[in-house]
Amino acid sequence: MSISIALTWILFLGLFPIAFFWLRRAWRILFKRDFSEVALKRGVPPENPEKYAPYTAAVNVVAGAIAVSVILMVVLAGVHYDTWTAIAGSTIWMKFFADYIVSRNAHAPWGKKKESAAGNRR
């Protein structure tokens, strides 16, 4: 077995848990109303995670659906290697970027009222 075949199998088999976790996260946000994983920045949720929950859920649903469709395209339709790896890789990276954007907007410094210097001296 060559390295390229091993890496191909790792990527393909890795799509299964990736899709599961992304769709499970969307399920928790949309139906269980669990906002504990919404827009985390260094493990800390924003002050109002329910405001950013729809965006995080949408990112997870879309990315999970694309991952599942790639799995089905490979298994059922026999899509060419270059095509499905490009779709899978782009989806993974775009999911990371989208989560980063949502979390940084949720923790953005603008729009927050600064406390006075006297109020911090207690």
Order of alpha helices (4+ residues) and beta strands (2+ residues): alpha-alpha-alpha
